[in-house]
Amino acid sequence: MIYDAIIIGAGPAGGMAARQISKKGYEVLVIDKKKVVGVPVQCAEGITHFTLDDTGLKVDEDWVKKRIKGIKVILSSGKFFYAKESGYSINRAKFDQWMMNKALDDGCKLLTNTRARGIIKKRDIWNIKTNAGELKGRILIGADGPASNVAKWLDLLKSREYLKAVQYKFDAEDIDYPGEDWFYIYYSKSFQGGYGWVFPRGNEYNIGVGGPGSVKGLLHQFCKSLNIDVSKRKIINAGIIPFDYKLSALTKETAMIVGDAAGMTNPVSGGGIHAALASGRISGETAVKALETENLSVIPEYEKLIKKEPYLDPILLKCAKYLMKWDDDDWNFLGEILDGRDQSALTIFSGFPKMLKHPKYFARSRELLLIRKAMRINQKYGW
Ligand SMILES: Cc1cc2nc3c(=O)[nH]c(=O)nc-3n(C[C@H](O)[C@H](O)[C@H](O)COP(=O)(O)OP(=O)(O)OC[C@H]3O[C@@H](n4cnc5c(N)ncnc54)[C@H](O)[C@@H]3O)c2cc1C
């Protein structure tokens, strides 16, 4: 059988792409190497309400663990500021399954426990070699996550740099943390260019560290600083987060690369579900346009469309590279400007009086302006 589209990867990007194509009645096959979609979870399990609105999804209580007011950023001086964008602590495995199930209801086929091992294109058809035999499709969507092989096999990948992340899940009763309404993000030099997080989820907390180097020791240090006994952890999860991926293109002939496979995760926050859903949707819609018009040469339009969205705005990576080098003085300077307010309060007017107190920052005005611009994008597209 030759499918209209084969999607490698049943994460949010693959599930969303599958939904778009199957609802129009086309033959879609999704394969995933996992035995069960979404398991094991490699995620802090946070999404915003705007992510759902922006990608045409409706909240489902089945995967909501807790409603959250937004992000509270805590600095080493004790000062803090907010990114007030409401969202949810979710059950990520259930979320990924919910995304796939809708596509399955529309006739999509799913093969789990099926690992793609290589691809070849023969006479306009993609042949995917897997442990379950060879599978064939007219359109190929590479949604195979941050260590994507599809991007490599298509010869699109030039280089990739990623962050490492590790997280422990605790029962709420095993720790004593003074907050549960926000996602708490910690920035200080002690995270060595990365950051720590405490994500409340009702009866549990996800506590983790992400950064460019080795993060396990940093997580233990972080837990200690919060008086949390790491021996009480019940689940450990770890993974990689795209930081700076360079691809020569996001499409090749009738193939597209989406989500983490294309390095679309926000390099400042490490949040990537939003970009995965958005790119999955645009790739799926592009596939539908190609199939409806019987003109598969429209596939490269996907790249133009996704590049109009904020996810790949180069300003985000520039901002992340600056922040990675920030020391405690820099973070605490930002904390002094914002001092308990929302990050949108970072303006030339709020910053100028603090710069008079710390004149060394005049020489870094361009950097601060760029960070302010990136923070504006991140308010909606950070996670
Ligand atoms: C510790 C951690 C915490 C995070 N927390 C958050 C957060 O709170 N909020 C947020 O927005 N983002 C977060 N992220 C990022 C987010 O998880 C990713 O951006 C998101 O999962 C990307 O979705 P995706 O569909 O592109 O890829 P994935 O979710 O990685 O899905 C890829 C799928 O492809 C499958 N696959 C891979 N290779 C093959 C193959 N050869 N054959 C078949 N199947 C294959 C995998 O099994 C997987 O199911 C976090 C990441 C990490 C590591």
The ligand as a Gaussian input file, in Angstrom:
#p B3LYP/6-31G(d) Opt

LIG

0 1
 C       13.123000      17.688000      30.191000
 C       12.349000      18.473000      29.171000
 C       11.350000      19.350000      29.596000
 C       10.578000      20.047000      28.648000
 N        9.543000      20.806000      29.100000
 C        8.753000      21.467000      28.228000
 C        7.622000      22.200000      28.666000
 O        7.289000      22.221000      29.848000
 N        6.885000      22.853000      27.746000
 C        7.191000      22.833000      26.422000
 O        6.509000      23.498000      25.623000
 N        8.241000      22.108000      25.961000
 C        9.021000      21.408000      26.827000
 N       10.048000      20.638000      26.366000
 C       10.261000      20.535000      24.916000
 C        9.175000      19.632000      24.296000
 O        9.080000      18.429000      25.007000
 C        9.488000      19.373000      22.826000
 O        9.722000      20.619000      22.195000
 C        8.331000      18.642000      22.123000
 O        8.179000      17.345000      22.630000
 C        8.587000      18.566000      20.619000
 O        7.584000      17.790000      20.013000
 P        7.890000      16.938000      18.695000
 O        6.611000      16.312000      18.314000
 O        8.621000      17.782000      17.722000
 O        8.956000      15.832000      19.163000
 P        8.831000      14.688000      20.268000
 O        7.814000      15.024000      21.269000
 O       10.238000      14.439000      20.719000
 O        8.303000      13.431000      19.443000
 C        9.143000      12.752000      18.550000
 C        8.641000      11.328000      18.432000
 O        9.392000      10.686000      17.388000
 C        9.671000       9.356000      17.785000
 N       10.848000       8.907000      17.028000
 C       12.109000       9.400000      17.091000
 N       12.904000       8.740000      16.224000
 C       12.134000       7.803000      15.611000
 C       12.384000       6.810000      14.618000
 N       13.603000       6.648000      14.062000
 N       11.369000       6.013000      14.226000
 C       10.133000       6.157000      14.773000
 N        9.839000       7.078000      15.728000
 C       10.817000       7.897000      16.123000
 C        9.917000       9.462000      19.291000
 O        9.715000       8.205000      19.929000
 C        8.864000      10.497000      19.696000
 O        7.655000       9.924000      20.100000
 C       10.842000      19.920000      27.269000
 C       11.872000      19.065000      26.838000
 C       12.608000      18.341000      27.773000
 C       13.672000      17.398000      27.278000

